[in-house]
Amino acid sequence: MKTQFIPNSFNVPTFLDDEHFHFRVLEDSIAELDYEAVMSSQPKLKGIFGPDSDWPKSNMTIEENIASLKIHKQEFESRAAFAYSVFSRSQNKYLGSVYIDPSQSNKFDCEVYLWIRNDSLYLDKELYQTVLNWLQECWPFPKVAFPGREISWTEWAKELKAI
């Protein structure tokens, strides 16, 4: 695995605005909005980080959510991983999250996970395309993996065993 996730010289974006979305650093200041979106979409989100992931637990508390968001912010600040909250373009609705993590596979530069709340699923393909374009245009990652989306979980598991 690579020792450095992202070059020190890279200026990590702290937000993105496009015609549909507003992204900003995922942090505990939006804990209540995030918690409501996660819990209202909990059955659909199960397994978003892989078939063995138990996130989000059906009994997750707001306190556990706050702790998780603080970790995401700390990872962002230390440049270990990058998580963003996704709002509507007008910023009046919290829609979901995007996670850009170091790849567990040497064949990829990063792994990307994203989700959108149940009542806004019609925006899922648009969110995916927005993230894909953003990564291609603004980030230093030529090889991006979207496990569970572009790569099946079965194929991803095989990829990780090949390491």
TORDO-5977 format. One line per 5 residues: their letters; for each residue y negated, x, z negated of N, C-alpha, C. Coordinates in nm, 3 decimals, padded with zeros to 5 digits. Atoms other than C-alpha are relative to their C-alpha. Example, Ala and Ser with C-alpha at 12.3 -4.5 7.8 and 13.67 -1.06 7.14 Angstrom:
<atoms>
AS) 00.119,00.089,00.000,00.450,01.230,-00.780,-00.120,00.090,00.000  00.119,-00.082,00.006,00.106,01.367,-00.714,-00.109,-00.077,-00.073
</atoms>
This chain:
<atoms>
MKTQF) 00.119,00.085,00.000,00.000,00.000,00.000,-00.124,00.089,00.000  00.125,-00.075,-00.008,-00.354,00.116,00.066,-00.059,00.019,-00.140  00.059,-00.025,00.130,-00.541,00.274,-00.221,-00.137,-00.066,-00.015  00.132,00.064,00.006,-00.882,00.129,-00.131,00.003,-00.125,00.087  -00.004,00.127,-00.073,-00.911,-00.235,-00.031,-00.108,-00.008,00.105
IPNSF) 00.113,00.016,-00.089,-01.252,-00.219,00.128,-00.090,00.123,-00.012  00.085,-00.120,00.009,-01.480,00.073,00.218,-00.120,-00.021,-00.092  00.117,00.007,00.090,-01.750,00.149,-00.038,-00.128,-00.027,00.077  00.121,00.017,-00.080,-02.003,00.147,00.244,-00.018,-00.144,00.052  00.009,00.137,-00.050,-01.926,-00.216,00.334,-00.079,-00.087,-00.096
NVPTF) 00.082,00.092,00.079,-02.185,-00.465,00.210,00.070,-00.137,00.001  -00.079,00.123,00.009,-01.971,-00.757,00.094,-00.092,-00.122,00.001  00.083,00.121,00.000,-02.121,-01.095,00.184,00.016,-00.079,-00.130  -00.005,00.083,00.120,-02.211,-01.309,-00.115,-00.011,-00.148,00.034  00.003,00.138,-00.044,-02.251,-01.625,00.091,00.019,-00.007,00.151
LDDEH) -00.005,00.029,-00.143,-02.202,-01.780,00.433,-00.053,-00.141,00.018  00.047,00.133,-00.040,-02.387,-02.069,00.588,00.031,-00.016,00.147  -00.019,00.033,-00.141,-02.272,-02.228,00.911,-00.027,-00.149,00.016  00.036,00.140,-00.025,-02.300,-02.571,01.066,00.074,-00.099,-00.088  -00.079,00.092,00.082,-02.034,-02.722,00.836,00.006,00.036,-00.148
FHFRV) -00.032,-00.046,00.136,-02.006,-02.511,00.522,-00.106,00.093,-00.058  00.075,-00.100,00.076,-02.185,-02.313,00.255,00.103,00.065,-00.094  -00.087,-00.077,00.089,-01.975,-02.040,00.087,-00.087,00.078,-00.096  00.062,-00.091,00.094,-02.077,-01.859,-00.227,00.107,00.053,-00.094  -00.098,-00.065,00.088,-01.904,-01.636,-00.478,00.056,-00.102,-00.098
LEDSI) -00.068,00.090,00.092,-01.647,-01.829,-00.680,-00.019,00.052,-00.142  00.028,-00.042,00.137,-01.750,-01.818,-01.045,00.001,-00.120,-00.093  -00.015,00.105,00.099,-01.737,-02.015,-01.365,-00.119,-00.096,-00.008  00.114,00.092,00.003,-02.081,-02.172,-01.313,00.031,-00.133,00.071  -00.038,00.123,-00.070,-01.910,-02.429,-01.088,00.134,-00.052,-00.051
AELDY) -00.132,00.033,00.055,-01.607,-02.477,-01.314,00.032,-00.149,00.003  -00.029,00.145,00.001,-01.639,-02.854,-01.350,00.024,-00.054,00.140  -00.019,00.044,-00.139,-01.677,-02.907,-00.975,00.133,00.049,00.055  -00.126,-00.058,-00.046,-01.386,-02.674,-00.903,00.118,-00.071,-00.063  -00.109,00.065,00.073,-01.166,-02.831,-01.168,00.027,-00.139,00.056
EAVMS) -00.016,00.136,-00.054,-01.227,-03.182,-01.036,00.065,00.005,00.138  -00.057,-00.011,-00.135,-01.150,-03.074,-00.677,00.146,00.044,-00.005  -00.138,-00.049,00.013,-00.837,-02.884,-00.779,00.092,-00.110,-00.052  -00.089,00.098,00.062,-00.696,-03.155,-01.002,00.015,-00.126,00.084  -00.012,00.118,-00.087,-00.772,-03.437,-00.756,00.086,00.030,00.123
SQPKL) -00.079,-00.041,-00.117,-00.585,-03.238,-00.490,00.125,00.076,-00.042  -00.106,-00.081,00.058,-00.321,-03.084,-00.717,00.133,-00.008,00.075  -00.130,00.000,-00.068,-00.003,-03.208,-00.541,-00.003,00.074,00.134  00.011,-00.067,-00.129,-00.125,-03.079,-00.203,-00.016,00.151,-00.016  00.027,-00.142,00.021,-00.231,-02.743,-00.347,00.120,00.077,-00.052
KGIFG) -00.118,-00.066,00.054,00.105,-02.671,-00.505,00.062,00.089,00.108  -00.062,-00.091,-00.095,00.246,-02.365,-00.331,-00.096,00.064,00.099  00.097,-00.058,-00.094,-00.076,-02.266,-00.153,00.005,00.153,-00.002  -00.013,-00.146,00.012,-00.020,-01.909,-00.280,00.146,00.044,00.013  -00.141,-00.032,-00.020,00.352,-01.922,-00.200,00.089,-00.099,-00.070
PDSDW) -00.092,00.100,00.055,00.658,-02.130,-00.280,00.033,00.022,-00.148  -00.030,-00.027,00.141,00.702,-01.960,-00.618,-00.122,-00.014,-00.091  00.122,00.014,00.079,00.343,-02.014,-00.731,-00.002,-00.135,-00.072  00.009,00.127,00.075,00.292,-02.273,-01.003,-00.144,-00.050,-00.009  00.139,00.043,00.000,-00.083,-02.301,-00.942,-00.019,-00.112,00.101
PKSNM) 00.053,00.032,00.132,-00.229,-02.545,-01.009,00.100,-00.082,-00.080  -00.089,00.076,00.087,-00.026,-02.670,-01.300,-00.058,-00.140,-00.021  00.047,00.138,00.016,-00.046,-03.045,-01.346,-00.074,-00.021,-00.131  00.066,00.013,00.129,-00.161,-02.994,-01.705,-00.105,00.110,-00.023  00.103,-00.105,00.013,-00.416,-02.718,-01.634,-00.124,-00.059,-00.069
TIEEN) 00.119,00.045,00.073,-00.714,-02.746,-01.867,-00.126,00.059,00.065  00.127,-00.052,-00.048,-01.079,-02.692,-01.787,-00.021,00.142,-00.053  00.014,-00.134,00.058,-01.068,-02.389,-02.019,00.081,00.102,00.080  -00.081,-00.090,-00.084,-00.786,-02.235,-01.813,-00.067,00.022,00.135  00.071,-00.013,-00.126,-00.985,-02.304,-01.499,-00.119,00.095,-00.014
IASLK) 00.115,-00.089,00.024,-01.294,-02.135,-01.644,00.048,00.145,-00.008  -00.054,-00.136,00.012,-01.085,-01.830,-01.736,00.040,00.056,00.136  -00.040,-00.042,-00.135,-00.943,-01.814,-01.383,-00.122,00.033,00.086  00.121,-00.023,-00.079,-01.288,-01.840,-01.226,-00.072,00.128,-00.046  00.060,-00.124,00.050,-01.415,-01.559,-01.450,00.074,00.122,00.056
IHKQE) -00.079,-00.109,-00.058,-01.130,-01.340,-01.325,-00.039,00.020,00.147  00.041,-00.011,-00.140,-01.223,-01.419,-00.963,-00.135,00.070,00.013  00.133,-00.063,-00.005,-01.583,-01.321,-01.031,00.010,00.149,-00.032  -00.019,-00.140,00.038,-01.474,-00.997,-01.201,00.064,00.078,00.115  -00.063,-00.065,-00.116,-01.248,-00.914,-00.904,-00.101,00.023,00.111
FESRA) 00.103,-00.013,-00.101,-01.539,-00.976,-00.670,-00.092,00.116,-00.033  00.095,-00.104,00.043,-01.773,-00.753,-00.868,00.061,00.139,00.007  -00.067,-00.130,-00.005,-01.514,-00.473,-00.880,00.055,00.031,00.140  -00.042,-00.015,-00.139,-01.438,-00.519,-00.507,00.152,00.006,00.015  -00.145,00.004,-00.004,-01.070,-00.579,-00.582,00.053,-00.115,00.084
AFAYS) -00.033,00.120,-00.077,-01.059,-00.923,-00.414,-00.127,-00.083,00.009  00.123,00.077,-00.024,-01.310,-01.176,-00.285,00.033,-00.148,00.012  -00.024,00.144,00.000,-01.308,-01.546,-00.365,-00.134,-00.071,00.013  00.121,00.077,-00.027,-01.560,-01.801,-00.246,00.024,-00.148,-00.027  -00.001,00.145,00.008,-01.635,-02.159,-00.336,-00.056,-00.052,00.132
VFSRS) 00.041,00.060,-00.127,-01.679,-02.382,-00.032,-00.066,-00.134,-00.030  00.076,00.123,00.013,-01.945,-02.650,-00.031,-00.029,-00.056,00.138  00.051,00.056,-00.124,-02.063,-02.888,00.235,-00.127,00.076,00.037  00.119,-00.072,-00.047,-02.347,-02.747,00.443,-00.123,-00.036,-00.083  00.114,00.046,00.080,-02.594,-02.954,00.241,00.013,00.040,-00.148
QNKYL) -00.031,-00.045,00.136,-02.434,-02.813,-00.079,00.008,-00.114,-00.100  -00.008,00.113,00.093,-02.397,-03.162,-00.223,00.145,-00.040,-00.032  -00.140,00.031,00.030,-02.014,-03.163,-00.226,00.081,00.128,-00.004  -00.091,-00.114,00.013,-01.766,-02.905,-00.350,00.127,-00.034,00.077  -00.111,00.030,-00.090,-01.491,-02.882,-00.089,00.127,00.079,-00.026
GSVYI) -00.120,-00.080,00.020,-01.254,-02.601,-00.186,-00.032,00.146,-00.022  00.015,-00.144,00.024,-01.206,-02.225,-00.194,00.063,00.082,00.111  -00.054,-00.100,-00.091,-01.136,-01.919,00.017,00.025,00.126,-00.082  -00.037,-00.120,00.072,-00.957,-01.610,-00.117,00.035,00.109,00.101  -00.027,-00.116,-00.085,-00.958,-01.270,00.057,00.054,00.108,-00.093
DPSQS) -00.069,-00.092,00.091,-00.706,-01.043,-00.115,00.057,00.119,00.076  -00.069,-00.112,-00.064,-00.559,-00.700,-00.044,00.138,-00.044,00.046  -00.132,00.039,-00.051,-00.246,-00.732,00.166,00.111,00.071,-00.076  -00.119,-00.059,00.059,00.089,-00.676,00.006,00.083,00.071,00.106  -00.071,-00.060,-00.113,00.212,-00.569,00.351,-00.086,00.109,00.063
NKFDC) 00.072,-00.108,-00.067,00.114,-00.242,00.518,-00.040,-00.036,00.142  00.032,00.042,-00.137,00.095,-00.428,00.850,-00.132,-00.075,00.009  00.123,00.079,00.003,-00.215,-00.620,00.742,-00.102,00.064,-00.093  00.108,-00.051,00.083,-00.552,-00.532,00.593,-00.029,-00.091,-00.119  00.025,00.095,00.108,-00.587,-00.847,00.386,00.085,-00.124,00.019
EVYLW) -00.064,00.132,-00.001,-00.426,-01.178,00.297,-00.108,-00.101,-00.031  00.102,00.102,00.021,-00.635,-01.492,00.316,00.067,-00.133,-00.029  -00.046,00.133,00.039,-00.571,-01.823,00.146,-00.122,-00.090,-00.008  00.111,00.094,00.009,-00.788,-02.131,00.167,00.054,-00.139,-00.022  -00.037,00.140,00.022,-00.779,-02.491,00.063,-00.125,-00.086,00.004
IRNDS) 00.108,00.098,-00.003,-00.987,-02.801,00.099,00.049,-00.124,-00.074  -00.038,00.114,00.084,-00.988,-03.103,-00.131,00.058,-00.113,00.085  -00.070,00.108,-00.070,-00.776,-03.406,-00.038,-00.092,-00.094,00.076  00.085,00.098,-00.067,-01.066,-03.635,00.047,-00.083,00.060,00.114  00.072,-00.066,-00.110,-01.200,-03.381,00.299,00.095,00.075,00.093
LYLDK) -00.101,-00.070,-00.081,-00.879,-03.276,00.474,-00.033,00.004,00.149  00.040,-00.001,-00.140,-01.033,-03.364,00.809,-00.077,00.127,00.036  00.073,-00.124,-00.023,-01.232,-03.039,00.767,00.089,00.125,-00.010  -00.089,-00.114,00.020,-00.926,-02.817,00.712,00.001,00.094,00.120  -00.004,-00.086,-00.119,-00.901,-02.688,01.070,-00.134,00.067,00.023
ELYQT) 00.134,-00.058,-00.015,-01.277,-02.633,01.082,-00.021,00.112,-00.102  00.013,-00.104,00.102,-01.264,-02.437,00.755,00.082,00.123,00.041  -00.085,-00.112,-00.044,-00.976,-02.223,00.884,-00.069,00.077,00.113  00.065,-00.065,-00.114,-01.162,-02.150,01.211,-00.126,00.074,-00.045  00.120,-00.064,00.053,-01.483,-02.071,01.023,00.036,00.131,-00.070
VLNWL) -00.043,-00.120,00.072,-01.301,-01.824,00.797,00.051,00.105,00.098  -00.053,-00.093,-00.099,-01.117,-01.667,01.090,-00.114,00.068,00.076  00.115,-00.056,-00.073,-01.441,-01.620,01.287,-00.081,00.094,-00.088  00.077,-00.081,00.094,-01.623,-01.486,00.981,00.068,00.135,-00.024  -00.074,-00.125,00.022,-01.351,-01.229,00.914,-00.006,00.090,00.123
QECWP) 00.003,-00.079,-00.123,-01.348,-01.118,01.278,-00.138,00.058,00.028  00.136,-00.041,-00.034,-01.725,-01.094,01.308,-00.070,00.082,-00.107  00.080,-00.057,00.108,-01.842,-00.976,00.966,00.075,00.090,-00.098  -00.078,-00.075,00.097,-01.559,-00.806,00.780,00.074,00.115,00.069  -00.069,-00.115,-00.059,-01.381,-00.471,00.835,00.153,-00.012,-00.003
FPKVA) -00.143,00.024,00.006,-01.034,-00.625,00.862,00.054,-00.038,00.138  -00.055,00.034,-00.133,-00.877,-00.600,01.210,00.131,-00.080,-00.007  -00.130,00.067,00.012,-00.540,-00.727,01.085,00.001,-00.089,-00.124  00.010,00.099,00.108,-00.562,-01.045,00.875,00.126,-00.085,-00.002  -00.117,00.087,00.017,-00.263,-01.236,00.739,-00.044,-00.129,-00.070
FPGRE) 00.019,00.131,00.064,-00.276,-01.607,00.656,00.139,-00.052,-00.039  -00.133,00.045,00.041,00.054,-01.649,00.467,00.001,-00.150,-00.027  -00.013,00.143,00.019,00.174,-02.007,00.467,-00.075,-00.082,00.104  00.076,00.069,-00.103,-00.053,-02.091,00.758,00.035,00.057,00.137  -00.035,-00.065,-00.126,-00.016,-01.843,01.047,00.138,00.064,-00.007
ISWTE) -00.129,-00.064,00.025,00.291,-01.680,00.895,00.075,-00.089,-00.098  -00.076,00.086,00.091,00.561,-01.898,00.743,00.033,00.077,-00.127  -00.036,-00.066,00.125,00.654,-01.828,00.384,00.129,00.078,00.014  -00.125,-00.072,-00.024,01.000,-01.727,00.502,-00.025,00.132,00.069  00.033,-00.123,-00.073,00.858,-01.474,00.748,-00.079,00.096,-00.089
WAKEL) 00.079,-00.083,00.091,00.611,-01.348,00.488,00.091,00.068,-00.101  -00.095,-00.059,00.096,00.893,-01.294,00.238,00.079,00.114,00.066  -00.070,-00.106,-00.073,01.082,-01.094,00.503,-00.091,00.120,00.020  00.099,-00.108,-00.019,00.767,-00.891,00.574,-00.014,00.082,-00.128  00.019,-00.070,00.125,00.728,-00.806,00.208,00.126,00.078,-00.043
KAI) -00.125,-00.070,00.032,01.096,-00.709,00.171,00.014,00.126,00.085  -00.010,-00.113,-00.092,01.056,-00.469,00.465,-00.085,00.120,-00.045  00.091,-00.107,00.045,00.802,-00.262,00.271,00.078,00.114,-00.062
</atoms>
